[in-house]
Amino acid sequence: MPSTKNLLIVWHSRTGATRQMIDAALAAAKPNAAVDVAALRAEEASASDVLAADALLFAAPENLASLSGAMKEFLDRSYYDLLDRCSGKAYASIICAGSDGEGAQRQLDRIATGLRLRRVAPAIIINTSAQTREAILAPKQLEPNDLARGAELGALLAEGLALGIF
């Protein structure tokens, strides 16, 4: 019997959009019996969690054109313990933003490049169009088509692991 593969989701959410995307990804990935799926808040995740995983999904909001502080702090705290120890490990990402998301995605991709991670799916950027103080701070409710994208990514990562593609 083949060994079980591990998918780790490291996430942070402030107003609920990223959490909804993670819930969709989890719901689609968990039924795959060949894959163990763990979702850890960025504040709780560690380098040892990353090293134990066969593939990674990073999900965070964009704040001021950068990764959210909690996700950046996780990466800052883990980076040197991961350096030269996870080359080629599969990863994907979800960024939830009020307008653009590209700054946070570029920042994550630069960090992933330094760790020699291997992107296995296009980045998902969800634009909530929140532009006022009230809209930015308000709890979010994502559209079904956005949630479907999160579910597709979760299923893709689980199936890719189960098939030994990554």
C-alpha positions in Angstrom: 0.0 0.0 0.0 1.4 3.4 -0.9 2.4 5.8 1.9 0.1 8.7 2.7 1.2 12.1 1.4 0.9 15.3 3.5 -0.6 18.6 2.3 0.0 21.5 4.6 -2.1 24.7 4.4 -0.6 27.7 6.1 -3.0 30.5 6.3 -4.0 33.8 7.8 -7.3 35.6 7.6 -8.4 38.9 9.0 -11.9 39.5 7.6 -12.9 36.0 6.6 -12.2 35.9 2.8 -9.0 33.9 3.1 -10.7 31.6 5.6 -13.5 30.9 3.2 -11.0 30.0 0.5 -9.2 27.6 2.8 -12.5 26.0 3.9 -13.3 25.4 0.2 -9.8 23.9 -0.5 -10.0 21.7 2.6 -13.5 20.4 1.7 -12.2 19.4 -1.7 -8.8 17.9 -0.6 -9.9 15.9 2.5 -11.9 13.2 0.8 -8.7 12.0 -0.9 -7.8 9.0 1.3 -4.2 9.0 0.0 -3.6 12.5 1.5 -3.5 13.8 5.0 -4.4 17.5 5.0 -3.5 19.9 7.8 -4.5 23.5 8.0 -2.5 25.7 10.4 -2.9 29.4 11.1 0.4 31.2 10.3 0.8 32.0 14.0 0.8 28.3 14.8 2.8 26.8 11.9 6.5 26.1 12.2 9.4 25.0 10.0 9.0 21.4 11.2 5.4 21.4 9.9 6.6 22.6 6.5 9.4 20.0 6.4 6.9 17.2 7.2 4.7 18.2 4.3 4.9 16.9 0.7 3.1 20.0 -0.7 2.2 23.4 0.6 -0.7 25.9 0.2 0.0 29.4 1.5 -3.1 31.6 1.8 -3.2 35.2 3.1 -4.7 38.6 2.7 -2.8 41.4 1.1 -2.2 44.4 3.4 -0.7 47.6 2.0 0.6 45.7 -1.2 2.4 43.1 1.0 1.6 39.8 2.6 -0.3 40.1 5.9 1.9 40.5 8.9 1.1 37.1 10.4 2.0 35.3 7.2 5.2 37.3 6.7 6.1 36.7 10.4 5.7 32.9 9.8 7.9 33.1 6.8 10.5 35.3 8.6 10.6 32.9 11.6 10.8 29.8 9.5 13.0 30.8 6.5 16.4 29.9 7.7 15.3 26.6 9.2 13.9 25.7 5.8 16.7 27.0 3.6 18.3 24.2 1.6 15.9 21.7 3.2 12.8 21.8 1.0 14.1 22.3 -2.5 11.6 21.2 -5.1 8.7 20.9 -2.6 5.4 21.7 -4.4 3.5 24.8 -3.4 0.5 26.9 -4.5 -1.0 30.1 -3.2 -4.1 32.1 -2.6 -4.1 35.9 -2.0 -7.2 37.8 -1.0 -7.0 41.5 -1.7 -9.1 44.6 -1.9 -7.9 45.6 -5.3 -4.7 44.1 -6.7 -3.0 41.3 -4.8 0.0 41.3 -7.0 2.4 42.8 -4.5 1.7 40.1 -1.9 1.9 37.4 -4.6 5.3 38.7 -5.8 6.6 38.8 -2.2 5.5 35.2 -1.6 7.0 34.1 -4.9 10.4 35.7 -4.0 10.4 33.9 -0.7 9.4 30.6 -2.4 12.2 31.1 -4.9 14.7 31.5 -2.1 13.5 28.3 -0.6 13.6 26.6 -4.0 9.9 25.6 -3.7 8.2 24.6 -7.0 4.9 26.2 -8.0 2.5 23.6 -9.2 -0.6 25.7 -9.9 -1.2 29.3 -10.9 -1.6 31.8 -8.1 -5.2 32.5 -7.2 -5.8 36.2 -6.4 -9.3 37.1 -5.1 -10.3 40.7 -5.5 -12.9 41.8 -3.0 -13.0 45.4 -4.4 -12.9 46.7 -0.8 -11.7 50.3 -1.2 -13.2 52.3 1.8 -12.2 51.9 5.4 -15.6 50.4 6.2 -15.4 47.9 3.3 -11.8 46.9 4.0 -12.6 46.2 7.7 -16.0 44.5 7.1 -16.4 40.7 7.2 -16.3 39.3 3.7 -18.6 36.9 1.9 -17.0 35.5 -1.3 -18.9 34.6 -4.5 -19.5 31.0 -5.3 -17.2 31.1 -8.3 -14.3 32.3 -6.1 -14.9 29.5 -3.7 -15.0 27.0 -6.6 -11.5 28.2 -7.5 -10.3 27.4 -3.9 -12.0 24.0 -4.1 -10.4 23.2 -7.5 -7.0 24.1 -6.0 -7.5 21.9 -3.0 -8.6 19.0 -5.2 -5.7 19.5 -7.6 -3.1 19.5 -4.8 -4.6 16.4 -3.2 -4.8 14.5 -6.5 -1.3 15.5 -7.6 0.0 14.2 -4.3 -2.0 11.0 -4.5 -0.8 10.3 -8.1 2.8 11.1 -7.2 3.0 14.0 -9.6 4.4 16.1 -6.7 
